[in-house]
Amino acid sequence: MKTSCTPVAIITGAPEVFSNDANKADDQKDLIDRIRKLPAERLLPRPSGFARVVSSASQYVNDAMRELMDLIRDGT
């Protein structure tokens, strides 16, 4: 299956920005840790039902075109 992907960047501020609020700094550190631990495959697109139908239709057309080209080649 062919897919198109858009690179993803997750940008957060450094916890030191919140030096005057320990709770916000801790929250920021937690956010950064969660992002680091997130498996990369969780960021990949999941095919929807529509994408599967389009992919199946595309494969059907490709197969039909191959068969047609074989018939043309065999007929000459």
N, CA, C, O and CB atoms as a CASP TS submission, in Angstrom:
PFRMAT TS
TARGET T0000
AUTHOR 0000-0000-0000
METHOD Language model
MODEL 1
PARENT N/A
ATOM      1  N   MET     1       0.844  -1.170   0.000  1.00  0.00           N
ATOM      2  CA  MET     1       0.000   0.000   0.000  1.00  0.00           C
ATOM      3  C   MET     1       0.890   1.235   0.000  1.00  0.00           C
ATOM      4  O   MET     1       1.912   1.276   0.686  1.00  0.00           O
ATOM      5  CB  MET     1      -0.961  -0.003   1.214  1.00  0.00           C
ATOM      6  N   LYS     2       0.500   2.227  -0.764  1.00  0.00           N
ATOM      7  CA  LYS     2       1.239   3.486  -0.806  1.00  0.00           C
ATOM      8  C   LYS     2       0.492   4.515   0.027  1.00  0.00           C
ATOM      9  O   LYS     2      -0.733   4.616  -0.035  1.00  0.00           O
ATOM     10  CB  LYS     2       1.427   3.984  -2.269  1.00  0.00           C
ATOM     11  N   THR     3       1.247   5.274   0.802  1.00  0.00           N
ATOM     12  CA  THR     3       0.654   6.356   1.585  1.00  0.00           C
ATOM     13  C   THR     3       1.511   7.602   1.427  1.00  0.00           C
ATOM     14  O   THR     3       2.685   7.531   1.064  1.00  0.00           O
ATOM     15  CB  THR     3       0.522   5.959   3.088  1.00  0.00           C
ATOM     16  N   SER     4       0.913   8.709   1.699  1.00  0.00           N
ATOM     17  CA  SER     4       1.708   9.936   1.738  1.00  0.00           C
ATOM     18  C   SER     4       1.746  10.387   3.189  1.00  0.00           C
ATOM     19  O   SER     4       0.749  10.313   3.907  1.00  0.00           O
ATOM     20  CB  SER     4       1.112  11.061   0.794  1.00  0.00           C
ATOM     21  N   CYS     5       2.886  10.845   3.594  1.00  0.00           N
ATOM     22  CA  CYS     5       3.056  11.241   4.992  1.00  0.00           C
ATOM     23  C   CYS     5       3.582  12.663   5.084  1.00  0.00           C
ATOM     24  O   CYS     5       4.304  13.143   4.211  1.00  0.00           O
ATOM     25  CB  CYS     5       4.006  10.278   5.716  1.00  0.00           C
ATOM     26  N   THR     6       3.208  13.300   6.136  1.00  0.00           N
ATOM     27  CA  THR     6       3.709  14.630   6.432  1.00  0.00           C
ATOM     28  C   THR     6       4.572  14.518   7.677  1.00  0.00           C
ATOM     29  O   THR     6       4.111  14.002   8.696  1.00  0.00           O
ATOM     30  CB  THR     6       2.543  15.661   6.629  1.00  0.00           C
ATOM     31  N   PRO     7       5.809  14.986   7.621  1.00  0.00           N
ATOM     32  CA  PRO     7       6.639  14.926   8.822  1.00  0.00           C
ATOM     33  C   PRO     7       5.975  15.682   9.977  1.00  0.00           C
ATOM     34  O   PRO     7       5.300  16.690   9.771  1.00  0.00           O
ATOM     35  CB  PRO     7       8.039  15.508   8.537  1.00  0.00           C
ATOM     36  N   VAL     8       6.176  15.186  11.163  1.00  0.00           N
ATOM     37  CA  VAL     8       5.568  15.792  12.342  1.00  0.00           C
ATOM     38  C   VAL     8       6.673  16.266  13.277  1.00  0.00           C
ATOM     39  O   VAL     8       7.658  15.562  13.503  1.00  0.00           O
ATOM     40  CB  VAL     8       4.621  14.789  13.064  1.00  0.00           C
ATOM     41  N   ALA     9       6.502  17.437  13.802  1.00  0.00           N
ATOM     42  CA  ALA     9       7.423  17.953  14.814  1.00  0.00           C
ATOM     43  C   ALA     9       6.595  18.362  16.020  1.00  0.00           C
ATOM     44  O   ALA     9       5.583  19.050  15.893  1.00  0.00           O
ATOM     45  CB  ALA     9       8.272  19.162  14.267  1.00  0.00           C
ATOM     46  N   ILE    10       7.034  17.934  17.178  1.00  0.00           N
ATOM     47  CA  ILE    10       6.371  18.332  18.420  1.00  0.00           C
ATOM     48  C   ILE    10       7.338  19.257  19.148  1.00  0.00           C
ATOM     49  O   ILE    10       8.448  18.866  19.509  1.00  0.00           O
ATOM     50  CB  ILE    10       5.973  17.076  19.314  1.00  0.00           C
ATOM     51  N   ILE    11       6.897  20.475  19.350  1.00  0.00           N
ATOM     52  CA  ILE    11       7.772  21.483  19.941  1.00  0.00           C
ATOM     53  C   ILE    11       7.204  21.880  21.297  1.00  0.00           C
ATOM     54  O   ILE    11       6.030  22.227  21.420  1.00  0.00           O
ATOM     55  CB  ILE    11       7.916  22.728  19.009  1.00  0.00           C
ATOM     56  N   THR    12       8.051  21.822  22.298  1.00  0.00           N
ATOM     57  CA  THR    12       7.646  22.248  23.629  1.00  0.00           C
ATOM     58  C   THR    12       8.669  23.244  24.152  1.00  0.00           C
ATOM     59  O   THR    12       9.801  23.298  23.673  1.00  0.00           O
ATOM     60  CB  THR    12       7.504  21.034  24.592  1.00  0.00           C
ATOM     61  N   GLY    13       8.270  24.007  25.111  1.00  0.00           N
ATOM     62  CA  GLY    13       9.204  24.938  25.740  1.00  0.00           C
ATOM     63  C   GLY    13      10.025  24.232  26.808  1.00  0.00           C
ATOM     64  O   GLY    13       9.603  23.213  27.354  1.00  0.00           O
ATOM     65  N   ALA    14      11.168  24.763  27.097  1.00  0.00           N
ATOM     66  CA  ALA    14      12.025  24.205  28.143  1.00  0.00           C
ATOM     67  C   ALA    14      11.377  24.440  29.502  1.00  0.00           C
ATOM     68  O   ALA    14      10.803  25.504  29.737  1.00  0.00           O
ATOM     69  CB  ALA    14      13.449  24.835  28.096  1.00  0.00           C
ATOM     70  N   PRO    15      11.462  23.458  30.399  1.00  0.00           N
ATOM     71  CA  PRO    15      10.866  23.625  31.733  1.00  0.00           C
ATOM     72  C   PRO    15      11.412  24.842  32.484  1.00  0.00           C
ATOM     73  O   PRO    15      10.725  25.413  33.332  1.00  0.00           O
ATOM     74  CB  PRO    15      11.106  22.376  32.560  1.00  0.00           C
ATOM     75  N   GLU    16      12.651  25.236  32.169  1.00  0.00           N
ATOM     76  CA  GLU    16      13.254  26.381  32.859  1.00  0.00           C
ATOM     77  C   GLU    16      12.479  27.674  32.626  1.00  0.00           C
ATOM     78  O   GLU    16      12.598  28.618  33.407  1.00  0.00           O
ATOM     79  CB  GLU    16      14.692  26.563  32.404  1.00  0.00           C
ATOM     80  N   VAL    17      11.690  27.722  31.564  1.00  0.00           N
ATOM     81  CA  VAL    17      10.880  28.917  31.284  1.00  0.00           C
ATOM     82  C   VAL    17       9.922  29.189  32.444  1.00  0.00           C
ATOM     83  O   VAL    17       9.557  30.335  32.708  1.00  0.00           O
ATOM     84  CB  VAL    17      10.085  28.745  29.960  1.00  0.00           C
ATOM     85  N   PHE    18       9.525  28.123  33.128  1.00  0.00           N
ATOM     86  CA  PHE    18       8.566  28.247  34.221  1.00  0.00           C
ATOM     87  C   PHE    18       9.264  28.241  35.575  1.00  0.00           C
ATOM     88  O   PHE    18       8.724  27.704  36.542  1.00  0.00           O
ATOM     89  CB  PHE    18       7.543  27.121  34.157  1.00  0.00           C
ATOM     90  N   SER    19      10.444  28.825  35.659  1.00  0.00           N
ATOM     91  CA  SER    19      11.238  28.785  36.890  1.00  0.00           C
ATOM     92  C   SER    19      10.508  29.386  38.090  1.00  0.00           C
ATOM     93  O   SER    19      10.795  29.031  39.233  1.00  0.00           O
ATOM     94  CB  SER    19      12.542  29.515  36.680  1.00  0.00           C
ATOM     95  N   ASN    20       9.577  30.285  37.835  1.00  0.00           N
ATOM     96  CA  ASN    20       8.863  30.900  38.952  1.00  0.00           C
ATOM     97  C   ASN    20       7.628  30.095  39.370  1.00  0.00           C
ATOM     98  O   ASN    20       6.956  30.460  40.334  1.00  0.00           O
ATOM     99  CB  ASN    20       8.452  32.316  38.583  1.00  0.00           C
ATOM    100  N   ASP    21       7.324  29.017  38.665  1.00  0.00           N
ATOM    101  CA  ASP    21       6.161  28.181  39.012  1.00  0.00           C
ATOM    102  C   ASP    21       6.567  26.705  38.916  1.00  0.00           C
ATOM    103  O   ASP    21       6.610  26.128  37.830  1.00  0.00           O
ATOM    104  CB  ASP    21       4.936  28.487  38.063  1.00  0.00           C
ATOM    105  N   ALA    22       6.862  26.115  40.067  1.00  0.00           N
ATOM    106  CA  ALA    22       7.359  24.731  40.118  1.00  0.00           C
ATOM    107  C   ALA    22       6.360  23.746  39.521  1.00  0.00           C
ATOM    108  O   ALA    22       6.760  22.771  38.885  1.00  0.00           O
ATOM    109  CB  ALA    22       7.671  24.335  41.562  1.00  0.00           C
ATOM    110  N   ASN    23       5.066  23.990  39.717  1.00  0.00           N
ATOM    111  CA  ASN    23       4.050  23.078  39.178  1.00  0.00           C
ATOM    112  C   ASN    23       4.065  23.070  37.642  1.00  0.00           C
ATOM    113  O   ASN    23       3.992  22.014  37.014  1.00  0.00           O
ATOM    114  CB  ASN    23       2.650  23.478  39.689  1.00  0.00           C
ATOM    115  N   LYS    24       4.160  24.259  37.059  1.00  0.00           N
ATOM    116  CA  LYS    24       4.203  24.341  35.594  1.00  0.00           C
ATOM    117  C   LYS    24       5.485  23.716  35.041  1.00  0.00           C
ATOM    118  O   LYS    24       5.462  23.057  34.002  1.00  0.00           O
ATOM    119  CB  LYS    24       4.094  25.805  35.139  1.00  0.00           C
ATOM    120  N   ALA    25       6.583  23.923  35.729  1.00  0.00           N
ATOM    121  CA  ALA    25       7.850  23.326  35.297  1.00  0.00           C
ATOM    122  C   ALA    25       7.766  21.802  35.357  1.00  0.00           C
ATOM    123  O   ALA    25       8.230  21.118  34.445  1.00  0.00           O
ATOM    124  CB  ALA    25       9.019  23.834  36.173  1.00  0.00           C
ATOM    125  N   ASP    26       7.176  21.267  36.430  1.00  0.00           N
ATOM    126  CA  ASP    26       7.000  19.811  36.541  1.00  0.00           C
ATOM    127  C   ASP    26       6.064  19.283  35.450  1.00  0.00           C
ATOM    128  O   ASP    26       6.316  18.231  34.863  1.00  0.00           O
ATOM    129  CB  ASP    26       6.447  19.443  37.934  1.00  0.00           C
ATOM    130  N   ASP    27       4.989  20.018  35.188  1.00  0.00           N
ATOM    131  CA  ASP    27       4.072  19.612  34.123  1.00  0.00           C
ATOM    132  C   ASP    27       4.787  19.575  32.773  1.00  0.00           C
ATOM    133  O   ASP    27       4.573  18.663  31.974  1.00  0.00           O
ATOM    134  CB  ASP    27       2.868  20.567  34.060  1.00  0.00           C
ATOM    135  N   GLN    28       5.628  20.563  32.530  1.00  0.00           N
ATOM    136  CA  GLN    28       6.369  20.627  31.270  1.00  0.00           C
ATOM    137  C   GLN    28       7.346  19.450  31.163  1.00  0.00           C
ATOM    138  O   GLN    28       7.475  18.848  30.097  1.00  0.00           O
ATOM    139  CB  GLN    28       7.131  21.971  31.156  1.00  0.00           C
ATOM    140  N   LYS    29       8.028  19.123  32.255  1.00  0.00           N
ATOM    141  CA  LYS    29       8.936  17.971  32.266  1.00  0.00           C
ATOM    142  C   LYS    29       8.158  16.679  31.993  1.00  0.00           C
ATOM    143  O   LYS    29       8.619  15.818  31.244  1.00  0.00           O
ATOM    144  CB  LYS    29       9.681  17.876  33.626  1.00  0.00           C
ATOM    145  N   ASP    30       6.978  16.552  32.602  1.00  0.00           N
ATOM    146  CA  ASP    30       6.141  15.372  32.372  1.00  0.00           C
ATOM    147  C   ASP    30       5.728  15.265  30.901  1.00  0.00           C
ATOM    148  O   ASP    30       5.745  14.182  30.317  1.00  0.00           O
ATOM    149  CB  ASP    30       4.893  15.422  33.267  1.00  0.00           C
ATOM    150  N   LEU    31       5.360  16.395  30.323  1.00  0.00           N
ATOM    151  CA  LEU    31       4.972  16.414  28.911  1.00  0.00           C
ATOM    152  C   LEU    31       6.121  15.953  28.021  1.00  0.00           C
ATOM    153  O   LEU    31       5.925  15.136  27.122  1.00  0.00           O
ATOM    154  CB  LEU    31       4.519  17.820  28.500  1.00  0.00           C
ATOM    155  N   ILE    32       7.304  16.471  28.267  1.00  0.00           N
ATOM    156  CA  ILE    32       8.486  16.092  27.485  1.00  0.00           C
ATOM    157  C   ILE    32       8.776  14.601  27.647  1.00  0.00           C
ATOM    158  O   ILE    32       9.078  13.926  26.663  1.00  0.00           O
ATOM    159  CB  ILE    32       9.715  16.926  27.916  1.00  0.00           C
ATOM    160  N   ASP    33       8.691  14.077  28.867  1.00  0.00           N
ATOM    161  CA  ASP    33       8.924  12.652  29.103  1.00  0.00           C
ATOM    162  C   ASP    33       7.902  11.788  28.367  1.00  0.00           C
ATOM    163  O   ASP    33       8.254  10.765  27.780  1.00  0.00           O
ATOM    164  CB  ASP    33       8.880  12.349  30.600  1.00  0.00           C
ATOM    165  N   ARG    34       6.652  12.199  28.403  1.00  0.00           N
ATOM    166  CA  ARG    34       5.602  11.432  27.700  1.00  0.00           C
ATOM    167  C   ARG    34       5.848  11.402  26.200  1.00  0.00           C
ATOM    168  O   ARG    34       5.684  10.362  25.564  1.00  0.00           O
ATOM    169  CB  ARG    34       4.214  12.031  27.983  1.00  0.00           C
ATOM    170  N   ILE    35       6.238  12.529  25.635  1.00  0.00           N
ATOM    171  CA  ILE    35       6.520  12.589  24.195  1.00  0.00           C
ATOM    172  C   ILE    35       7.700  11.694  23.850  1.00  0.00           C
ATOM    173  O   ILE    35       7.657  10.974  22.853  1.00  0.00           O
ATOM    174  CB  ILE    35       6.805  14.041  23.751  1.00  0.00           C
ATOM    175  N   ARG    36       8.744  11.728  24.653  1.00  0.00           N
ATOM    176  CA  ARG    36       9.928  10.880  24.407  1.00  0.00           C
ATOM    177  C   ARG    36       9.574   9.398  24.460  1.00  0.00           C
ATOM    178  O   ARG    36      10.128   8.607  23.698  1.00  0.00           O
ATOM    179  CB  ARG    36      11.030  11.185  25.435  1.00  0.00           C
ATOM    180  N   LYS    37       8.668   9.013  25.340  1.00  0.00           N
ATOM    181  CA  LYS    37       8.306   7.605  25.510  1.00  0.00           C
ATOM    182  C   LYS    37       7.268   7.127  24.492  1.00  0.00           C
ATOM    183  O   LYS    37       7.028   5.926  24.373  1.00  0.00           O
ATOM    184  CB  LYS    37       7.777   7.381  26.909  1.00  0.00           C
ATOM    185  N   LEU    38       6.663   8.041  23.769  1.00  0.00           N
ATOM    186  CA  LEU    38       5.629   7.688  22.804  1.00  0.00           C
ATOM    187  C   LEU    38       6.245   6.904  21.648  1.00  0.00           C
ATOM    188  O   LEU    38       7.150   7.411  20.986  1.00  0.00           O
ATOM    189  CB  LEU    38       4.911   8.953  22.282  1.00  0.00           C
ATOM    190  N   PRO    39       5.778   5.677  21.387  1.00  0.00           N
ATOM    191  CA  PRO    39       6.322   4.903  20.265  1.00  0.00           C
ATOM    192  C   PRO    39       6.049   5.611  18.936  1.00  0.00           C
ATOM    193  O   PRO    39       4.949   6.113  18.704  1.00  0.00           O
ATOM    194  CB  PRO    39       5.716   3.481  20.245  1.00  0.00           C
ATOM    195  N   ALA    40       7.054   5.642  18.076  1.00  0.00           N
ATOM    196  CA  ALA    40       6.934   6.344  16.792  1.00  0.00           C
ATOM    197  C   ALA    40       5.779   5.808  15.962  1.00  0.00           C
ATOM    198  O   ALA    40       5.122   6.575  15.258  1.00  0.00           O
ATOM    199  CB  ALA    40       8.231   6.225  16.002  1.00  0.00           C
ATOM    200  N   GLU    41       5.516   4.501  16.032  1.00  0.00           N
ATOM    201  CA  GLU    41       4.435   3.930  15.216  1.00  0.00           C
ATOM    202  C   GLU    41       3.058   4.458  15.605  1.00  0.00           C
ATOM    203  O   GLU    41       2.114   4.363  14.820  1.00  0.00           O
ATOM    204  CB  GLU    41       4.445   2.421  15.334  1.00  0.00           C
ATOM    205  N   ARG    42       2.935   5.013  16.809  1.00  0.00           N
ATOM    206  CA  ARG    42       1.657   5.615  17.202  1.00  0.00           C
ATOM    207  C   ARG    42       1.382   6.902  16.438  1.00  0.00           C
ATOM    208  O   ARG    42       0.246   7.375  16.411  1.00  0.00           O
ATOM    209  CB  ARG    42       1.643   5.894  18.700  1.00  0.00           C
ATOM    210  N   LEU    43       2.414   7.474  15.813  1.00  0.00           N
ATOM    211  CA  LEU    43       2.253   8.712  15.054  1.00  0.00           C
ATOM    212  C   LEU    43       1.969   8.448  13.579  1.00  0.00           C
ATOM    213  O   LEU    43       1.694   9.380  12.823  1.00  0.00           O
ATOM    214  CB  LEU    43       3.497   9.570  15.190  1.00  0.00           C
ATOM    215  N   LEU    44       2.033   7.186  13.167  1.00  0.00           N
ATOM    216  CA  LEU    44       1.789   6.859  11.768  1.00  0.00           C
ATOM    217  C   LEU    44       0.296   6.877  11.471  1.00  0.00           C
ATOM    218  O   LEU    44      -0.514   6.559  12.342  1.00  0.00           O
ATOM    219  CB  LEU    44       2.388   5.489  11.421  1.00  0.00           C
ATOM    220  N   PRO    45      -0.076   7.249  10.238  1.00  0.00           N
ATOM    221  CA  PRO    45      -1.502   7.279   9.892  1.00  0.00           C
ATOM    222  C   PRO    45      -2.073   5.870   9.859  1.00  0.00           C
ATOM    223  O   PRO    45      -1.388   4.921   9.480  1.00  0.00           O
ATOM    224  CB  PRO    45      -1.719   7.969   8.531  1.00  0.00           C
ATOM    225  N   ARG    46      -3.298   5.743  10.249  1.00  0.00           N
ATOM    226  CA  ARG    46      -4.005   4.469  10.178  1.00  0.00           C
ATOM    227  C   ARG    46      -4.974   4.544   9.008  1.00  0.00           C
ATOM    228  O   ARG    46      -5.728   5.510   8.887  1.00  0.00           O
ATOM    229  CB  ARG    46      -4.753   4.145  11.521  1.00  0.00           C
ATOM    230  N   PRO    47      -4.961   3.530   8.146  1.00  0.00           N
ATOM    231  CA  PRO    47      -5.849   3.596   6.990  1.00  0.00           C
ATOM    232  C   PRO    47      -7.315   3.533   7.417  1.00  0.00           C
ATOM    233  O   PRO    47      -7.702   2.717   8.254  1.00  0.00           O
ATOM    234  CB  PRO    47      -5.536   2.458   6.014  1.00  0.00           C
ATOM    235  N   SER    48      -8.098   4.393   6.838  1.00  0.00           N
ATOM    236  CA  SER    48      -9.529   4.397   7.113  1.00  0.00           C
ATOM    237  C   SER    48     -10.207   3.409   6.172  1.00  0.00           C
ATOM    238  O   SER    48      -9.564   2.877   5.268  1.00  0.00           O
ATOM    239  CB  SER    48     -10.131   5.827   6.952  1.00  0.00           C
ATOM    240  N   GLY    49     -11.474   3.164   6.370  1.00  0.00           N
ATOM    241  CA  GLY    49     -12.234   2.292   5.477  1.00  0.00           C
ATOM    242  C   GLY    49     -12.188   2.817   4.054  1.00  0.00           C
ATOM    243  O   GLY    49     -12.050   2.044   3.107  1.00  0.00           O
ATOM    244  N   PHE    50     -12.302   4.125   3.902  1.00  0.00           N
ATOM    245  CA  PHE    50     -12.258   4.744   2.576  1.00  0.00           C
ATOM    246  C   PHE    50     -10.902   4.514   1.923  1.00  0.00           C
ATOM    247  O   PHE    50     -10.832   4.219   0.730  1.00  0.00           O
ATOM    248  CB  PHE    50     -12.554   6.252   2.672  1.00  0.00           C
ATOM    249  N   ALA    51      -9.824   4.646   2.691  1.00  0.00           N
ATOM    250  CA  ALA    51      -8.483   4.438   2.137  1.00  0.00           C
ATOM    251  C   ALA    51      -8.315   3.005   1.659  1.00  0.00           C
ATOM    252  O   ALA    51      -7.679   2.769   0.632  1.00  0.00           O
ATOM    253  CB  ALA    51      -7.408   4.776   3.181  1.00  0.00           C
ATOM    254  N   ARG    52      -8.875   2.043   2.390  1.00  0.00           N
ATOM    255  CA  ARG    52      -8.783   0.646   1.961  1.00  0.00           C
ATOM    256  C   ARG    52      -9.551   0.419   0.663  1.00  0.00           C
ATOM    257  O   ARG    52      -9.089  -0.313  -0.212  1.00  0.00           O
ATOM    258  CB  ARG    52      -9.316  -0.287   3.056  1.00  0.00           C
ATOM    259  N   VAL    53     -10.724   1.045   0.535  1.00  0.00           N
ATOM    260  CA  VAL    53     -11.519   0.901  -0.691  1.00  0.00           C
ATOM    261  C   VAL    53     -10.767   1.489  -1.872  1.00  0.00           C
ATOM    262  O   VAL    53     -10.704   0.878  -2.939  1.00  0.00           O
ATOM    263  CB  VAL    53     -12.898   1.586  -0.539  1.00  0.00           C
ATOM    264  N   VAL    54     -10.195   2.676  -1.687  1.00  0.00           N
ATOM    265  CA  VAL    54      -9.438   3.312  -2.769  1.00  0.00           C
ATOM    266  C   VAL    54      -8.239   2.459  -3.144  1.00  0.00           C
ATOM    267  O   VAL    54      -7.947   2.286  -4.327  1.00  0.00           O
ATOM    268  CB  VAL    54      -8.980   4.726  -2.361  1.00  0.00           C
ATOM    269  N   SER    55      -7.545   1.927  -2.155  1.00  0.00           N
ATOM    270  CA  SER    55      -6.390   1.085  -2.416  1.00  0.00           C
ATOM    271  C   SER    55      -6.802  -0.175  -3.172  1.00  0.00           C
ATOM    272  O   SER    55      -6.119  -0.582  -4.113  1.00  0.00           O
ATOM    273  CB  SER    55      -5.691   0.716  -1.104  1.00  0.00           C
ATOM    274  N   SER    56      -7.915  -0.799  -2.769  1.00  0.00           N
ATOM    275  CA  SER    56      -8.406  -1.994  -3.452  1.00  0.00           C
ATOM    276  C   SER    56      -8.793  -1.678  -4.884  1.00  0.00           C
ATOM    277  O   SER    56      -8.475  -2.441  -5.796  1.00  0.00           O
ATOM    278  CB  SER    56      -9.599  -2.588  -2.705  1.00  0.00           C
ATOM    279  N   ALA    57      -9.475  -0.563  -5.091  1.00  0.00           N
ATOM    280  CA  ALA    57      -9.877  -0.162  -6.443  1.00  0.00           C
ATOM    281  C   ALA    57      -8.655   0.104  -7.301  1.00  0.00           C
ATOM    282  O   ALA    57      -8.618  -0.277  -8.471  1.00  0.00           O
ATOM    283  CB  ALA    57     -10.774   1.086  -6.400  1.00  0.00           C
ATOM    284  N   SER    58      -7.664   0.750  -6.729  1.00  0.00           N
ATOM    285  CA  SER    58      -6.436   1.044  -7.452  1.00  0.00           C
ATOM    286  C   SER    58      -5.735  -0.252  -7.859  1.00  0.00           C
ATOM    287  O   SER    58      -5.248  -0.367  -8.984  1.00  0.00           O
ATOM    288  CB  SER    58      -5.501   1.915  -6.594  1.00  0.00           C
ATOM    289  N   GLN    59      -5.684  -1.216  -6.962  1.00  0.00           N
ATOM    290  CA  GLN    59      -5.059  -2.506  -7.273  1.00  0.00           C
ATOM    291  C   GLN    59      -5.837  -3.223  -8.373  1.00  0.00           C
ATOM    292  O   GLN    59      -5.239  -3.832  -9.259  1.00  0.00           O
ATOM    293  CB  GLN    59      -4.980  -3.394  -6.008  1.00  0.00           C
ATOM    294  N   TYR    60      -7.163  -3.153  -8.321  1.00  0.00           N
ATOM    295  CA  TYR    60      -8.004  -3.781  -9.342  1.00  0.00           C
ATOM    296  C   TYR    60      -7.720  -3.161 -10.713  1.00  0.00           C
ATOM    297  O   TYR    60      -7.583  -3.881 -11.703  1.00  0.00           O
ATOM    298  CB  TYR    60      -9.505  -3.630  -8.982  1.00  0.00           C
ATOM    299  N   VAL    61      -7.631  -1.843 -10.772  1.00  0.00           N
ATOM    300  CA  VAL    61      -7.346  -1.154 -12.038  1.00  0.00           C
ATOM    301  C   VAL    61      -5.955  -1.538 -12.535  1.00  0.00           C
ATOM    302  O   VAL    61      -5.775  -1.798 -13.724  1.00  0.00           O
ATOM    303  CB  VAL    61      -7.454   0.389 -11.866  1.00  0.00           C
ATOM    304  N   ASN    62      -4.985  -1.576 -11.651  1.00  0.00           N
ATOM    305  CA  ASN    62      -3.628  -1.975 -12.055  1.00  0.00           C
ATOM    306  C   ASN    62      -3.614  -3.388 -12.618  1.00  0.00           C
ATOM    307  O   ASN    62      -2.978  -3.641 -13.641  1.00  0.00           O
ATOM    308  CB  ASN    62      -2.661  -1.879 -10.864  1.00  0.00           C
ATOM    309  N   ASP    63      -4.312  -4.315 -11.960  1.00  0.00           N
ATOM    310  CA  ASP    63      -4.374  -5.694 -12.442  1.00  0.00           C
ATOM    311  C   ASP    63      -5.064  -5.770 -13.801  1.00  0.00           C
ATOM    312  O   ASP    63      -4.615  -6.494 -14.690  1.00  0.00           O
ATOM    313  CB  ASP    63      -5.106  -6.581 -11.428  1.00  0.00           C
ATOM    314  N   ALA    64      -6.148  -5.028 -13.959  1.00  0.00           N
ATOM    315  CA  ALA    64      -6.873  -5.028 -15.226  1.00  0.00           C
ATOM    316  C   ALA    64      -6.010  -4.453 -16.348  1.00  0.00           C
ATOM    317  O   ALA    64      -6.027  -4.957 -17.470  1.00  0.00           O
ATOM    318  CB  ALA    64      -8.176  -4.227 -15.095  1.00  0.00           C
ATOM    319  N   MET    65      -5.259  -3.402 -16.042  1.00  0.00           N
ATOM    320  CA  MET    65      -4.385  -2.806 -17.062  1.00  0.00           C
ATOM    321  C   MET    65      -3.284  -3.788 -17.465  1.00  0.00           C
ATOM    322  O   MET    65      -2.944  -3.882 -18.645  1.00  0.00           O
ATOM    323  CB  MET    65      -3.758  -1.487 -16.541  1.00  0.00           C
ATOM    324  N   ARG    66      -2.735  -4.508 -16.514  1.00  0.00           N
ATOM    325  CA  ARG    66      -1.710  -5.513 -16.832  1.00  0.00           C
ATOM    326  C   ARG    66      -2.280  -6.593 -17.750  1.00  0.00           C
ATOM    327  O   ARG    66      -1.646  -6.985 -18.730  1.00  0.00           O
ATOM    328  CB  ARG    66      -1.157  -6.155 -15.537  1.00  0.00           C
ATOM    329  N   GLU    67      -3.479  -7.067 -17.422  1.00  0.00           N
ATOM    330  CA  GLU    67      -4.122  -8.086 -18.254  1.00  0.00           C
ATOM    331  C   GLU    67      -4.386  -7.553 -19.659  1.00  0.00           C
ATOM    332  O   GLU    67      -4.183  -8.265 -20.643  1.00  0.00           O
ATOM    333  CB  GLU    67      -5.438  -8.554 -17.610  1.00  0.00           C
ATOM    334  N   LEU    68      -4.833  -6.317 -19.753  1.00  0.00           N
ATOM    335  CA  LEU    68      -5.100  -5.703 -21.050  1.00  0.00           C
ATOM    336  C   LEU    68      -3.803  -5.582 -21.853  1.00  0.00           C
ATOM    337  O   LEU    68      -3.782  -5.869 -23.050  1.00  0.00           O
ATOM    338  CB  LEU    68      -5.756  -4.316 -20.869  1.00  0.00           C
ATOM    339  N   MET    69      -2.737  -5.162 -21.201  1.00  0.00           N
ATOM    340  CA  MET    69      -1.451  -5.042 -21.893  1.00  0.00           C
ATOM    341  C   MET    69      -0.953  -6.410 -22.358  1.00  0.00           C
ATOM    342  O   MET    69      -0.379  -6.514 -23.442  1.00  0.00           O
ATOM    343  CB  MET    69      -0.405  -4.382 -20.973  1.00  0.00           C
ATOM    344  N   ASP    70      -1.162  -7.460 -21.561  1.00  0.00           N
ATOM    345  CA  ASP    70      -0.782  -8.801 -21.962  1.00  0.00           C
ATOM    346  C   ASP    70      -1.574  -9.242 -23.185  1.00  0.00           C
ATOM    347  O   ASP    70      -1.020  -9.856 -24.096  1.00  0.00           O
ATOM    348  CB  ASP    70      -0.990  -9.779 -20.813  1.00  0.00           C
ATOM    349  N   LEU    71      -2.867  -8.934 -23.210  1.00  0.00           N
ATOM    350  CA  LEU    71      -3.695  -9.281 -24.376  1.00  0.00           C
ATOM    351  C   LEU    71      -3.218  -8.559 -25.631  1.00  0.00           C
ATOM    352  O   LEU    71      -3.176  -9.143 -26.715  1.00  0.00           O
ATOM    353  CB  LEU    71      -5.167  -8.940 -24.107  1.00  0.00           C
ATOM    354  N   ILE    72      -2.865  -7.302 -25.480  1.00  0.00           N
ATOM    355  CA  ILE    72      -2.385  -6.515 -26.631  1.00  0.00           C
ATOM    356  C   ILE    72      -1.077  -7.106 -27.128  1.00  0.00           C
ATOM    357  O   ILE    72      -0.895  -7.273 -28.334  1.00  0.00           O
ATOM    358  CB  ILE    72      -2.195  -5.009 -26.251  1.00  0.00           C
ATOM    359  N   ARG    73      -0.166  -7.423 -26.223  1.00  0.00           N
ATOM    360  CA  ARG    73       1.124  -7.998 -26.619  1.00  0.00           C
ATOM    361  C   ARG    73       0.952  -9.366 -27.298  1.00  0.00           C
ATOM    362  O   ARG    73       1.613  -9.655 -28.296  1.00  0.00           O
ATOM    363  CB  ARG    73       2.038  -8.135 -25.392  1.00  0.00           C
ATOM    364  N   ASP    74       0.063 -10.200 -26.751  1.00  0.00           N
ATOM    365  CA  ASP    74      -0.165 -11.525 -27.307  1.00  0.00           C
ATOM    366  C   ASP    74      -0.854 -11.456 -28.671  1.00  0.00           C
ATOM    367  O   ASP    74      -0.677 -12.354 -29.495  1.00  0.00           O
ATOM    368  CB  ASP    74      -0.998 -12.357 -26.343  1.00  0.00           C
ATOM    369  N   GLY    75      -1.620 -10.423 -28.914  1.00  0.00           N
ATOM    370  CA  GLY    75      -2.361 -10.282 -30.167  1.00  0.00           C
ATOM    371  C   GLY    75      -1.520  -9.778 -31.315  1.00  0.00           C
ATOM    372  O   GLY    75      -1.961  -9.835 -32.463  1.00  0.00           O
ATOM    373  N   THR    76      -0.322  -9.286 -31.046  1.00  0.00           N
ATOM    374  CA  THR    76       0.509  -8.763 -32.150  1.00  0.00           C
ATOM    375  C   THR    76       1.534  -9.737 -32.616  1.00  0.00           C
ATOM    376  O   THR    76       2.299  -9.438 -33.532  1.00  0.00           O
ATOM    377  CB  THR    76       1.195  -7.506 -31.742  1.00  0.00           C
TER
END
